[in-house]
Amino acid sequence: MLIIVTGVSGTGKTTIGTGIAEALGLPFFDADNFHPKENIAKMSQGFPLDDNDRMPWLLTLANLLQESEKTGGAVLACSALKESYRELLKVQDDVRWIHLKGERDLIWRRMLARKNHYMKAGMLDSQFATWEEPSYGLKLNICQTPHEMLAEALRYLRVSVRQSH
């Protein structure tokens, strides 16, 4: 099973993705760890990435998902802000999507509290401007506790697996 947890920076993709992976016994990958050095340098200086910057990164992630699918699946935390990005990551028809959503001010406060992360809080507006809300998958409101969010995500995954069989 391939599961992709999406959302703008600061929504809790890593926290929820890690929890899902642990609960389901799947490997977890954080897309942030796969950015080329040039992308990290650009974001560290406060500049948002463009589609050209993202393309090699997205192709690397798609390859990672294809390889993971051969060994039983994985959970990927990835912003995947645009539908075209999600299409590249959809390496099979039954990818399970969990989209984390929240109010900008709540996410802003969370980002300001983060330490040692190259994505700066000031870039949040560019992410919201880029985000294209999907019409599929679970849309999970981040105003809940991480425990509540994880429980809702796991319920969704169990139901979606039953419906696909």
Secondary structure, 3 states (H helix, E strand, C coil): CEEEEECCCCCCHHHHHHHHHHHHCCCEEEHHHHCCHHHHHHHHCCCCCCHHHHHHHHHHHHHHHHHHHHCCCEEEECCCCCHHHHHHHCCCCCCEEEEEECCHHHHHHHHHHCCCCCCCHHHHHHHHHHCCCCCCCEEEECCCCHHHHHHHHHHHHHHHHHHHC
